[in-house]
Amino acid sequence: MRPAILAVLAGVLLTGAACDSDAPVYETGAAAPATTATLPPPPDYSADTAKVCQQLDKVFTGELNDFGAAVGKMIAYKEAKKAPEATKAEKSAAAELQSAGGQIRRHTAAALDPQLKAAGETSARKLEASAKDHAYLKQIKTTADLDKTLKPQLAEWLSPVAGFCG
């Protein structure tokens, strides 16, 4: 998906540059102004980003799998009308989210790319806020509720860092 987006953006930029009515017009024989400064190439963070993404993948398959298991237990207890156990599983799920947020923050804080750092902080804050507010967990009473509630929530939590690790 990323190459397709880049291709569309490149096409828009090239089309816009070709149609730019504010482009300087030079008379025949007049030399274009010389540019003396060249910009250095942007830093290459790709190797470091790949390393950070490997660490984030472990968080996604570790803490978030544990979160999913806790949510599964919560649903089973709710369906069995075992409220105390469901509440305990809900708290466990929230703790896993809190842990995942902290792990994402820790791994992305060490990233060299400042944009990845910022994205990691955003994802961590979203996870930690959800860990404190259980409203979306209370909406999940069956596995059918899980799909319609949790999938968009996961996308919301992880979309900031997913752009770097996709």
Steps between C-alpha positions, in 0.01 A plus 500: 500500500786736578641490138154578363465802726848620406421459129183706534683770696782510246249537217324786677828676575628463145170618353492796735857597414431481127197729533656747743406847380731663754812350343762766419515605137838599361559695184693333223869546558460575869660244729300344776616599847773271630438303816804461717358301788423132469305323766655197665313176446253415776627254760438132429319350797395180322731258685412644840129510413512133398658417836236695692224337293633155591472596865150636445398180326590313819275737695217447250531122522572497874310757705222537248452124473480491879245782479297295251512196729377709793217641288408145396478398865295809575249407229477141622435617855241754386319235297508266801362781718807494727532873566789494752717290267404719203605810693831338591562407134410856394758638742756253367427613143544863604833416667621336177408816307685713752804274464483510119489881507806513723688254280418697184613822668825340619591352162410803291666745740831343399426543127721733299213621280325784684176427313502137617561623856198729475285225348601263779409756762161549336427126489618457860274781622200351318558155649553637849189719480295196397652301786363757743158536333331161477193628314582312178567178698162524668340507151649158423263233623526241219749402231281685248548818706873432501538530123304821463649665809859385517612507136443876461651555844818312407530705182461818704766396750759372256455710187762761599783242515358269234597750231864446588487124542261398223 
